[in-house]
Amino acid sequence: MAKKILVLLGSPRRKGNSAILADQITKGAKSAGAKVETIYLHGRKIAPCKACMACQKKNSRGCSIKDDMQEIYLKLIGADAWVIASPVYWFTMSAQTKLFMDRCFALPAYQKDPFLGKQIAIAMTYGDEDPFTSGCVNALRTFQDAYGYTRAKIVGMVYGSAMDAGRIRADKKVMREALDLGKKLAEE
Ligand SMILES: Cc1cc2nc3c(=O)[nH]c(=O)nc-3n(C[C@H](O)[C@H](O)[C@H](O)COP(=O)(O)O)c2cc1C
């Protein structure tokens, strides 16, 4: 059966640098036979977690906030792998990406051990030249900690420097790495 991959775009720029890396991952994954669906988080109604803890109660019926995350929870559970693409905003991931991450607190109310073994690819871009001074490493570290804690599996992380939308295409190395990561995600 074809592998199902869900791509989550965390930039407001639908065709920006992080989305371009996500597209490369998609291209690689599709070439290896995977089925890919993409969600543009910025265009969705996703409220911040309000810490009501309804999702943590025994026999919970899920997150109490009835917004677009309800549909996304089901897609996350139905996918074998997730691709999370985000720009660096203020030395970490974008707010759109973080809102999504926070709301994933409720995912275990929809399925037991929803993160266990889930394959994850990360794509990030930043304006600074360096992954450390840009703050990219802070976000990568957050993903490592979050998915290590939840026992998901990070298959790979691609990241590169580009300020203006589209400029990441000039970085042939990271474009290639993203394509290869997509293939790996589909084949693993
Ligand atoms: C609000 C905002 C905050 C940003 N903060 C940073 C930052 O802390 N470090 C950095 O290197 N670049 C920063 N940038 C630049 C973006 O990370 C960079 O342009 C990135 O490639 C954008 O990706 P996108 O086209 O996918 O949105 C920021 C840009 C914006 C709009």
The ligand as an ORCA input file, in Angstrom:
! r2SCAN-3c Opt
* xyz 0 1
  C       8.329     38.001     11.456
  C       9.625     37.455     10.911
  C      10.598     37.052     11.793
  C      11.803     36.530     11.307
  N      12.753     36.135     12.212
  C      13.909     35.599     11.764
  C      14.904     35.145     12.706
  O      14.738     35.205     13.918
  N      16.053     34.616     12.199
  C      16.292     34.531     10.846
  O      17.362     34.064     10.457
  N      15.360     34.941      9.934
  C      14.171     35.451     10.370
  N      13.213     35.842      9.453
  C      13.429     35.573      8.010
  C      12.730     34.293      7.546
  O      13.031     33.212      8.386
  C      13.172     33.921      6.120
  O      12.805     34.933      5.217
  C      12.581     32.581      5.677
  O      13.229     32.075      4.534
  C      11.105     32.728      5.378
  O      10.573     31.483      4.985
  P       9.199     31.415      4.178
  O       9.473     32.045      2.832
  O       8.882     29.982      4.128
  O       8.207     32.206      4.975
  C      12.017     36.397      9.911
  C      11.017     36.832      9.017
  C       9.836     37.345      9.508
  C       8.765     37.788      8.538
*
